Amino acid sequence: MQTEAKCHDDLRVMQFVDQVEAAAEESARDAYRLAFERLRSQIPLHPDRGASAARVYESASATVRMLAERCLPLATAIAMHLYPLCALQCIPVPLLSIARVQRALLLNTIRSRSLILANAGSERARGIEKPLIASRDANGLRIDGICEYMSLSSVADVVLFKAHFADIDETALCAADLKADSVRVGEWKFNGTLRFSDTASVTFTHHRVPRGRYVILRNAAGLQCVADYQRCWFHLFLADMYLARLERLHGIHGLQPSQGFIVSRNEAARLREYSLHLLDRFDLHRDAASLMNTTSALKLRVSLMTQGIIDSLRGMLPEDRSNMIAADIAELSCIRFQPTADERILQGLCMRPVAPTLALST
């Protein structure tokens, strides 16, 4: 039964990949839309409602793990829909608040219409991207600016982003419709199999965000807490996706798990377990740092495991006549730069105080 299900999953993803790859360059985006439309009807893309954060995550993670085994860039794209959706659903919001009502209405709209989310803006664009600018009008907000990286750019219905006000120290967290003349999506950012992430820039020109689709945050600490909470969900998805792909690649390329890989896999499992424990009891003001530290350590651990597999695959490149190994290396290499980038996590570890140890006398 399990083997039959895996065969069905293989076929679904293979059909998606084949349909996009068979299209001419000028019609590849249209082929992606058609292939995605079929795929979205075959896999769960909206996690359980009314469940604990850990159960919400597990239901969503099952989808991206299945996809990652077969097509890592596609799984990454789907994670860009699922992680903000999960975070939006599970982040603690005061019971009697306008924000809670707005969230309920937005989630109901997403579910009832089976909408696909995108998350605009990226740490990868640091040093390139200028913040989106928000201005008020009689009906809500107007948004101007460019986000350099947005996955699911061809198929997303709603995009989540933050925008700063030019004349006041406030930030708007927005959920904006993408199907509008005031939104322009650029060309794909990546070539080869990385195209399956459907990543492109998005430009907003006086784009309207109506009332009820944004929340104003008036202090930097609150904004950082929300951003960190979202990032922790992404760390978890990244770790699960890459671990699923690494396991599959061991079988495809006949790699034997090293002792170091086995130990690291066990450590990652413990970090994952503790992260989900923290998610279930999360308090925005009390647990943000602990959750961020744990999921960052998980992401870094899996990234280091991935670098080890990349090194093994590089040794096989001289015999790679189909360029399949080169494509695998290109896909796996992305994890180092995915938010939070390995370099930033390591910098944080260097700055973090080390607990004192007991000196043993001899």
N, C-alpha and C positions, 0 to 999 in steps of 0.2 A: 504493500500500500504506500509506504513511504517512498520507495523507489519510483512508483508510478507518479506520485506527486512531484518528485524532483524532475522527472522527464517532462511533465507538463510545464514546470517553471522554466526548464531549459528551452523548451519550444517557444514559449511566450517571449522571452528575452531575445532569442535568436531571430524570431520574426521581426521584432522591433529593429534590431541591429541591421538585418539584411535589407529591410525596406529603406532605411536611411542611406545605407552604403550603396545601394543600387541606383539611387537618384543622381541625376546630374548635379554639378556644383550649384547651378543657378536655382535648382528646385529642391535642394536639400532641406531647407527650412520648412517648405510645404510638406515634404515627406515626413519630417520629424513630427509635425503637427498631426498628420494622419496616423502615424504609428503610435504616437502618444495617446491619441484619443481611444484607440483600441486597447492599449495597455492599461489605461486608467480604469477601464470597465472590468478588468480581469484581476486587479490586485487591490487590497484595502489601502486607501490613502487618507482615511480620517479615523483617528484612534478612538478607542472606547471612551465614552463619556460617563461622568459620575463615578469614575474609579479613582483609586489612589494614584499618585504620580508615578510610582514604580510600575503599576499595572498599565497605565497609559503608555509609559515608555516601552515596556516589553511588547505590547501589541503593535506599536509603530516600528520598533526595531526589527521585528520579524520580517517586515516588508523589505527594509533596506539590506538586511543580511542576505536575504534570498537574492536580491538584485546584485549585491556586491560580489557574490560568488561568481556571477556570470558576466557582469559589466560594471566595473567600479565607477566610471564616470556617470553612468545613468543613476546608480545608487546615490552618488553624491548629490546629483540634481534633486532626486526625490527627498533626500535628507534636508535639503534647503527649503522644502515645503513643510516637512514634518516637524523639524525642530522648533521653528517659531510657532507653529500651531500647537504643539504640545506645551511649550512654555506659556503661551497665551492662555491655554486652558487651565494650567496648573498653578500659575504664579498666585501667591496669596494676595487677595484684594479685600479691603475692609467691607464688611457685610452690608452696611447701609451707606453706600457711596455711589456717586454717578458713574465712576469708572467701572464698578461691578455691573451696573445695568448696561453700559455701553459694551462691555465684553460679552455679556450674555446675548445681546442682539447681534453682535458681529459673528460670534460662534454659530448662532442659529442660522444666519445667512450663509455662512460658509458650508455648513452641513446640509442645509435644505437644498442648496444649489450645487453641491459637490464642487465647490470652487477650489482652485489650485493657488497656493500662496507662493510668493517669492520674497526673498529678503535682500534688499538693495544696500550696497555699501559693503566694504570689506577691508579687513586689515591688510590684504594684499595690495590695496591701492594707497597705502600710507605714503605720504610724500607726493602723491599725484592728485588725489581727489580733494576738492574743496567741498565744504559742507553744503548741503542743500539749504536754501534760504526760504523761510516761511514769512508770509505777510497776511494780515487779517483783512477780510472783506465782510460784507453784510451776511454772507451765507456760509462762512467758514474760513478756510485758509486757501491761499494760493501758494504753490510751490514752484521754485525755479532752481535749476542746477543739473549737474550730471553725476550719476553713480557709475563708476567704471566697471563694476562687476555685479551681474545679476544672473544667477542660474535660472533655468526654466523660462528664459526670456521669450521664447516663441509661444508658450502655452499657458503661462500664469495669468490668472484673472485679477488677483489683488497683490499689491506689493506693500511690504512693511518697511518703514524707514524712519529715521529721525531727521528733523529739520530744525535749524536754529533761526531765531528771529534776529534781524539785522539791527533793530533799534532797542532791544531789551534782552537781558540775560535770562532767557527762557528757551526751552526746547520742546518741540512737539513730536510725540510718537504717533505716527500716522499709519492708517491702513487705507491705501488709495486704490481706486480702480485703474487698471492698466489699459483697458480698451477705450482710448480717447485720442482725439487728434492732437491733444497737448502733450502726448507721450510719444517719444521716438526711440525705438530700439535699434542699436547698432548691429554691425556684423559680428559673427561669432569670433570670440577671442582666441580660440584654440583650434588646432588642426588634428587630423588623425582620429583616434578613438576618443580623445578628450573632447571632441565635438559633442559627444553624447551628454555632456553636462549642460549643453544649451546655454552657455555663458556669453553674455554680451553687455555692452554699456547701455544705460537708459538715460534719456534726457527729458527733463520736465520743463515745459515752457508755460508758465502761468497756469499750472495744472491745479484744478480745483479739488479740495478735500472737504466734503460737507461736514457739518456739525454731527457729532456722534461717531465720527470715524477718526478722531484724534483725541489725545490726552496731553495736556500741558504740564510739564514738570518744571518747577521753579527753583530747583536746587541741584547742584552737580552730584551730590551724594546719592540722591534718589535715582537719578539717571544712571549712575554707575552700577547701582544695585540691580536695576532692571537689566542692564546690558550684561552684567556678569551672570545673572541667572539664565538668560538666554544662551550665553556662551557655554555654560556648563552642560546644557542639553546637547549642544553641538559636539562638545568633546566626547560625550557618551556615544553619540551616533558615529562619529569618526572612528572611535576605537572598535566598535562592533563591526563596522563596514570593513575596515582594513584587516581585522582578525579573520573575518569570514573569507576575504579574498586570499589572504596568506595560506589558510588551510587548503583552499581549492588549488592554489598554485603548487603546493607541495605535491599534490596528486598529479597535476598536469605535467609537471617537469621532473617528476621522480626525485624530489628533494627529501632527504631524511631530516626530521626535526633534530636539531642539535640539543645538547643538554641545556645550553644557555637559553635556547628558544622555549624549551619546556618549562624551565624555571620562570622565565619572564611571562609566559602565558598564564602560569599559576598566579603570579603577582598581579597581573592585569585582572584576572578574575576576582581577586580579593578587593582590588581597588574599585572595580565595577560594583561589586556587592555593597561596599560601604557607601559609594556614591548614591545608589538607589535608596539605601537606608536614610541618608541625609535628605534626599529629595522628599521622602515620605513625611519627614518631620520638620520640613523647612520653615524657618522664620526669616523673613527678608532682612530684618535688622540684626539678627543674632547669628545666623548660620551661613551668610553669604561667603565669608572668607574661607571657612572650613570646606564648603562644597567646592568652591573655585580651586582651592589648593589640591583637593583630592582628584577632581576630574582633570585638572592640568597634569598631575602626575600620571594619571591613566593615559592621557593622550601622548605624553612624552614617552612613556614606556612602550606603547604600541608603535610609535614612530621609530624608536631605536630598534625594535624588533624588525620593522619594515626595512630599515637600512641594512640590516644583516642579510635579509633575503635578497635585496637588490645586489649586494656584493656577490652572493652566490649566483645570481642570474647573469651578472656581468661576465663571470667566468665561462658562461655557456654561449656568449654572443658570437664567437667565431663559427659556430655551427648553426646559427639562427638564419636559415635561408628564407624563412617566411616573414621575418621581421616581427614575429609574434612576441619574442622575448624583449625586443627593443620597446614594443608598445607596452608590455607589462611594466618595464622599468620606468617608462615615462609616466604611467598612471600612478605607480607606487610612490614616485618621487614627490608627488604633490603634497603628501601629508606633512612634510617638514614646514611648509609655508601656510598650510591651512590654519585658520585662527583656532587657538592661539599659537603663533609660530613657535617652533622649538626654541629658537634663539631667545625669545622673550621669556619663555618659561624658565630656561636656564638662568637668565639674568635675574629673574625673581628668586630662584633658589639661592643664588650667590648673595643676594641682599637679605635673605631671610635669616634671622638669628638662629644659631645652632644651640640646642639645649645642652647645658653643661653635663659633662660626664664625670663619674667618680674616678678619682685617681687611686689605683691600687698600690699599696706599699709593699715592698719586697723585703 
